[in-house]
Amino acid sequence: MIANILFLILLIAGSALFTINVRKVIRNINLGKDIDRKDNPSKRLSSMIKVALGQSKMVVRPVAGILHIIVYAGFIIINIEVIEIIIDGIFGTHRVLSFMGPLYNFLIASFEFLGFGVAAACAIFLVRRNIIKIKRFWSKEITSWPRTDANLILCTEIALMTAFLTMNAADYLLQQQHYEHYISVGSFPISSSLIAPLLSGFSLPTLEMIERICWWFHIIGIVSFLNYLPYSKHFHIILAFPNVYFSNLNNKGKFTNMEAVTKEVKLMLDPNANPYAAADPNAAPVHNKFGAKDVTDLTWKQLMDAYSCTECGRCTSNCPANITGKLLSPRKIMMDTRDRLEEVGKGIDKNGKDFQDGKSLLGDYILAEELWACTSCNACVEACPVNIDPLSLIVDLRRFLVMEQSAAPQELNMVFNNIENNGAPWQFAQANRLKWTEEN
């Protein structure tokens, strides 16, 4: 009974803490401006199934893609066993789902193969990151914490899978000896051949202790892992699905129009419009800031993008500006946005919703030089495995620089002036536009 009560306390406390942390993330995302992403639900669902569930964009790089699919499948499928662990933990039973007979044996065997595959894949990932040192994992924005975060998760996965297989191995040996309640159920192809021989010399009480320690380690590890996710880049495990579902369905390269600018242009082109007419007192207030300076000027989808970033670096490794040595890194843009959003969220928690710290995303986190290095080619958008759109964020920050601060580079200011005066980017009057067709 004491063990059951402790388990129930752990389960309730872990679930409550996770709920609190997730609600903070949702609150932070909702600090963004509204944007309508409810159109074409069938296409959105199809995209989510293909990209988030089917991992279609991961396998563009086959080695990393296949290894990630193994880890992903293992994480999803093996956690089906958590259902049994929860029931056993609450009611004090042991392998309560064994009544499923041959299906149960098949499931446990499948879990073992997947568990071994997850441990092996994570070990390979550790080698790729820390021994081979693949370039995109050692860029300057990947400081000590992002590297530690990645390694910590990989080591945790290996530890959890090792505990799972060791628990099964001890269970298997106890079943062979018909020890107490350890009835012969399940199929253990991996643990019985790899780990059981290492435990065969232990006494039955010691094997029972090993099985119980691994059982508790496994469930405590899962609850701890769950509550670590909101603090880690691995929160994409949860957010990848809604992030892909709400991703932009328009053709890449199609820019959004700002409502205030569109309204002004229509007013200028309407011969019947009265530019001096009084504003409608019943009309909704118009947002008077062009572009984005801080995270609260971005949309909720852009903020969700920041939380969904896996820091895999595929966007940056495909960015032509970054490849040629420019300061821009799309991954850093998303990481900076998440860091700033977390800073704002903590300030709200401490000081209330009107918290202001005098800082902003533009300037304090992201420099203008980074933004102007972007060629708007969409390579980062195409490369992202979970349909994150760094370009939309870059464009909104550049809009603020141009339309609020008049801080565009000199070359662009010349283009703007030419368009305003000549109706074209070139320094030729409209009357001279066809001069090139005249004979010398």
C-alpha positions in Angstrom: 0.0 0.0 0.0 2.8 2.4 0.8 4.3 1.8 -2.7 1.0 2.4 -4.3 0.4 5.6 -2.4 3.9 6.9 -3.3 3.3 6.0 -7.0 0.0 7.9 -7.0 1.6 11.0 -5.4 4.3 10.9 -8.0 1.8 10.5 -10.8 -0.4 13.4 -9.6 2.4 15.7 -8.8 4.2 15.1 -12.1 1.0 15.6 -14.1 0.1 18.8 -12.2 3.6 20.3 -12.7 3.6 19.4 -16.3 0.1 21.0 -16.7 1.4 24.2 -15.0 4.4 24.4 -17.3 2.4 23.7 -20.5 -0.1 26.4 -19.5 2.8 28.9 -19.2 4.0 28.0 -22.7 0.5 28.4 -24.1 0.2 31.8 -22.3 3.5 32.9 -23.9 2.4 31.8 -27.4 -0.9 33.7 -26.9 1.1 36.9 -26.3 1.4 37.0 -30.1 -1.0 38.8 -32.4 -3.9 36.8 -33.9 -3.7 35.2 -37.3 -6.3 33.0 -39.1 -5.0 29.5 -39.8 -8.3 27.7 -39.8 -8.7 27.4 -43.5 -8.6 24.2 -45.5 -8.6 21.7 -42.6 -8.3 18.7 -44.8 -5.1 19.9 -46.4 -3.8 20.9 -43.0 -4.5 17.4 -41.6 -2.9 15.7 -44.6 0.2 17.9 -44.1 0.4 17.0 -40.4 0.1 13.3 -41.1 2.7 13.4 -43.8 5.3 15.8 -42.2 4.8 15.4 -38.4 3.6 11.9 -38.1 5.2 10.5 -41.3 8.5 12.3 -40.8 8.7 12.9 -44.6 11.1 15.9 -44.4 13.5 14.1 -42.0 14.5 11.4 -44.5 15.9 14.0 -46.9 19.0 13.3 -45.0 18.8 9.5 -44.8 21.2 8.7 -41.9 19.8 11.2 -39.5 16.3 10.6 -40.8 16.2 6.9 -40.3 17.8 7.1 -36.9 15.3 9.8 -35.8 12.4 7.6 -37.0 13.6 4.8 -34.9 13.8 7.0 -31.8 10.5 8.6 -32.6 8.7 5.3 -33.1 10.3 3.9 -30.0 9.2 6.9 -27.9 5.6 6.7 -29.2 5.1 2.9 -29.1 7.1 1.9 -26.1 5.2 4.5 -24.0 2.1 2.3 -24.6 3.6 0.2 -21.9 3.2 3.2 -19.5 -0.5 2.4 -19.5 0.3 -1.0 -17.9 2.9 0.6 -15.5 0.3 3.2 -14.3 -2.3 0.4 -13.7 0.2 -1.8 -11.9 1.5 1.2 -9.9 -2.0 2.2 -8.7 -3.4 -1.2 -7.9 -0.3 -3.1 -7.0 -0.7 -5.6 -9.8 2.1 -7.0 -12.0 1.8 -7.1 -15.8 -1.9 -6.6 -15.6 -2.3 -6.6 -19.4 -1.0 -10.1 -19.8 -4.6 -11.4 -20.2 -4.1 -10.3 -23.9 -2.2 -13.5 -24.4 -0.3 -13.8 -27.7 -0.9 -10.2 -28.5 0.8 -9.2 -25.2 3.8 -11.4 -26.1 4.0 -9.7 -29.5 3.8 -6.2 -28.0 6.5 -6.9 -25.4 8.8 -8.4 -28.0 8.2 -5.3 -30.2 8.9 -3.0 -27.3 12.2 -4.8 -26.8 13.4 -4.5 -30.4 12.4 -0.8 -30.4 14.0 -0.2 -27.0 17.3 -1.6 -28.3 16.9 0.4 -31.5 16.3 3.6 -29.6 19.4 3.0 -27.3 21.6 2.3 -30.4 20.3 5.3 -32.3 20.9 7.6 -29.4 24.4 6.3 -29.0 25.1 7.0 -32.7 23.6 10.5 -32.2 26.0 11.1 -29.3 28.9 10.0 -31.5 27.8 12.3 -34.3 27.5 15.2 -32.0 30.5 14.8 -29.7 33.1 12.7 -31.6 32.5 13.3 -35.3 31.4 16.8 -34.4 29.1 17.5 -37.4 29.5 21.2 -38.2 25.8 22.2 -37.8 25.9 21.0 -34.2 28.9 23.2 -33.4 27.9 26.6 -34.8 28.4 29.6 -32.6 24.8 29.8 -31.5 25.0 26.2 -30.2 26.6 27.2 -26.9 27.2 25.0 -23.8 23.5 24.8 -22.8 22.1 23.7 -26.2 24.8 21.0 -26.4 24.2 19.9 -22.9 20.4 19.8 -23.5 20.8 17.6 -26.5 23.3 15.2 -24.8 21.2 15.1 -21.6 18.2 13.9 -23.5 20.1 11.3 -25.5 21.7 9.9 -22.3 18.3 9.9 -20.6 16.8 7.9 -23.5 19.7 5.4 -23.3 19.3 5.1 -19.5 15.5 4.6 -19.8 15.8 1.9 -22.5 18.6 0.2 -20.5 16.4 0.2 -17.4 13.5 -1.1 -19.4 15.5 -4.0 -20.8 17.1 -4.8 -17.5 13.7 -4.9 -15.8 12.5 -7.4 -18.4 15.6 -9.5 -18.0 15.2 -9.8 -14.3 11.5 -10.4 -14.8 12.3 -13.2 -17.3 14.7 -14.9 -14.9 12.2 -14.7 -12.0 9.5 -16.2 -14.3 11.8 -19.1 -15.1 12.1 -19.9 -11.4 8.3 -19.4 -10.8 9.2 -16.9 -8.1 6.1 -15.6 -6.2 3.8 -13.6 -8.5 6.1 -13.7 -11.6 4.0 -15.8 -13.8 5.3 -16.8 -17.3 4.0 -14.0 -19.6 5.6 -11.9 -22.3 8.3 -12.5 -24.8 11.8 -11.1 -24.2 14.0 -11.7 -27.3 16.5 -8.9 -26.5 16.7 -8.9 -22.7 16.8 -12.7 -22.3 19.8 -13.0 -24.7 21.8 -9.9 -23.9 21.2 -8.9 -20.3 19.7 -12.0 -18.6 23.1 -13.9 -18.8 24.7 -11.1 -16.9 22.1 -11.4 -14.1 21.9 -15.2 -13.9 24.3 -15.5 -11.0 22.2 -13.3 -8.6 19.8 -14.7 -6.0 16.1 -14.5 -6.5 15.5 -11.7 -3.9 18.3 -9.7 -5.5 16.7 -10.2 -9.0 13.4 -9.0 -7.5 15.1 -5.9 -6.1 16.8 -5.2 -9.5 13.4 -5.6 -11.3 11.7 -3.2 -8.8 14.5 -0.6 -9.0 14.4 -0.6 -12.8 10.6 -0.4 -12.7 10.7 2.7 -10.4 13.6 4.2 -12.3 11.6 3.8 -15.6 8.5 5.5 -14.3 10.3 8.2 -12.4 12.4 8.8 -15.5 9.4 9.2 -17.7 7.7 11.6 -15.3 10.9 13.6 -15.0 11.4 13.6 -18.8 7.9 14.9 -19.3 8.4 17.8 -17.0 11.8 18.6 -18.5 10.3 19.0 -22.0 8.9 22.5 -21.5 12.4 23.7 -20.6 14.0 22.0 -23.5 14.2 22.1 -27.3 12.6 18.6 -27.2 9.2 20.2 -26.5 8.9 19.8 -30.3 7.9 16.2 -29.5 4.5 17.7 -28.6 4.4 20.9 -30.6 5.5 19.5 -33.9 1.9 18.3 -34.6 0.0 21.6 -34.1 2.9 23.5 -35.6 2.7 21.6 -38.9 -1.1 21.7 -38.8 -1.1 25.5 -38.6 1.7 26.1 -41.0 1.4 28.4 -44.0 -0.3 26.8 -46.9 0.4 29.6 -49.4 3.1 29.2 -52.0 6.6 30.0 -50.6 7.7 33.5 -51.5 4.2 35.0 -51.2 4.4 37.8 -48.7 1.6 38.9 -46.5 0.2 42.4 -46.9 -0.2 44.6 -43.8 -3.8 45.6 -43.4 -3.0 49.2 -42.5 -0.9 49.7 -45.6 -3.4 47.9 -47.9 -6.2 50.2 -46.5 -4.1 53.3 -47.2 -3.3 52.3 -50.7 -6.9 51.5 -51.5 -7.8 54.9 -50.1 -5.3 56.6 -52.4 -6.6 54.8 -55.4 -10.3 55.4 -54.7 -11.4 58.6 -56.5 -14.5 58.8 -54.3 -12.7 58.5 -51.0 -12.4 61.4 -48.6 -9.0 61.2 -46.9 -10.1 63.8 -44.4 -13.2 62.0 -43.3 -13.5 61.3 -39.6 -12.8 57.8 -38.4 -15.7 55.5 -37.7 -16.1 55.5 -33.9 -17.4 51.9 -34.0 -14.5 50.6 -36.0 -11.9 48.4 -34.4 -8.7 50.2 -33.4 -6.0 50.0 -36.0 -2.7 48.6 -34.9 -0.3 51.5 -35.6 3.0 49.7 -35.6 4.5 48.5 -38.8 6.4 45.2 -38.6 7.7 43.7 -35.4 10.2 45.0 -32.8 9.5 42.6 -30.0 7.9 39.1 -29.5 4.5 40.6 -28.7 4.5 42.2 -32.2 4.8 38.7 -33.8 1.8 36.4 -34.4 1.0 33.4 -32.2 2.1 31.1 -35.0 5.5 32.7 -35.2 5.9 32.2 -31.4 4.8 28.6 -31.7 7.5 28.2 -34.4 10.1 29.4 -31.9 8.9 26.8 -29.3 8.8 24.1 -32.0 12.4 24.6 -33.1 14.5 21.4 -32.7 17.8 23.3 -33.1 18.7 20.6 -35.7 20.4 23.3 -37.9 19.1 22.1 -41.2 17.8 25.6 -41.9 21.2 27.2 -41.2 23.2 24.6 -43.1 21.0 25.3 -46.2 21.0 29.1 -45.9 23.1 30.6 -48.7 23.9 33.7 -46.6 25.3 31.6 -43.8 27.2 29.3 -46.2 29.0 32.4 -47.6 30.0 33.6 -44.2 27.3 36.2 -43.5 26.1 36.7 -39.9 22.6 35.3 -40.5 21.6 31.9 -39.0 17.9 31.1 -39.3 18.3 28.7 -36.3 19.7 31.5 -34.2 16.7 33.7 -35.2 14.3 31.1 -33.8 16.4 30.4 -30.7 16.6 34.1 -29.9 12.9 34.5 -30.3 12.2 31.7 -27.9 14.8 33.0 -25.4 13.2 36.5 -25.5 9.7 35.1 -25.2 10.8 33.1 -22.2 12.3 36.2 -20.7 9.1 38.2 -21.2 7.0 35.3 -19.8 9.1 35.1 -16.6 8.8 38.9 -16.3 5.0 38.7 -16.5 5.0 35.9 -13.9 7.0 38.1 -11.5 5.7 41.6 -12.2 2.3 41.2 -13.9 0.9 41.5 -17.4 2.1 45.1 -17.9 5.8 44.1 -17.4 8.2 46.1 -19.4 12.0 45.7 -19.2 13.1 48.2 -21.8 14.5 45.4 -24.0 13.3 44.0 -27.3 13.9 41.1 -29.7 15.3 43.5 -32.4 18.5 45.0 -31.2 19.0 43.2 -27.9 18.8 39.7 -29.4 18.8 40.0 -33.2 20.9 42.5 -35.1 20.0 44.4 -38.2 23.0 42.9 -40.0 21.6 39.4 -39.5 18.2 40.5 -41.1 19.7 42.2 -44.1 21.9 39.2 -44.9 18.7 37.3 -45.7 18.0 36.8 -49.5 14.4 35.7 -48.9 15.1 32.5 -50.8 13.0 30.2 -48.5 15.8 27.6 -48.2 15.3 27.6 -44.4 11.6 27.1 -44.7 12.0 24.3 -47.2 14.6 22.5 -45.0 12.7 22.6 -41.7 11.4 19.2 -40.6 8.4 20.7 -38.8 7.5 23.5 -41.2 8.9 26.4 -39.2 9.0 29.7 -41.1 12.0 31.8 -40.1 11.6 34.0 -43.2 8.2 35.4 -42.0 9.8 36.5 -38.8 12.8 38.1 -40.6 10.5 40.0 -42.9 8.4 41.4 -40.1 11.6 42.6 -38.3 12.9 44.2 -41.5 9.5 45.9 -42.0 9.9 47.6 -38.6 13.4 48.7 -39.5 12.2 50.2 -42.8 8.8 51.6 -42.0 9.2 52.6 -38.4 12.9 53.5 -38.1 13.8 54.3 -41.8 16.9 52.1 -41.1 17.3 50.3 -44.4 20.7 50.1 -46.0 21.7 52.9 -48.3 21.3 50.7 -51.4 17.7 49.9 -50.5 16.9 53.5 -49.7 18.0 54.4 -53.2 15.7 51.8 -54.6 12.8 53.0 -52.5 13.4 56.6 -53.7 13.6 55.5 -57.3 10.3 53.6 -57.0 8.6 56.6 -55.3 9.9 59.1 -57.9 10.2 57.1 -61.1 7.9 54.2 -60.6 10.8 51.8 -61.1 13.9 50.7 -59.1 16.2 52.5 -61.7 17.5 56.1 -61.8 15.6 56.9 -65.0 12.5 59.1 -65.3 9.4 57.4 -66.7 9.7 59.5 -69.8 13.1 58.1 -70.6 12.2 54.4 -69.9 12.1 53.5 -73.6 15.2 55.4 -74.6 17.1 52.2 -74.9 15.0 51.3 -78.0 16.1 54.3 -80.0 18.8 54.0 -82.5 22.1 55.8 -81.7 
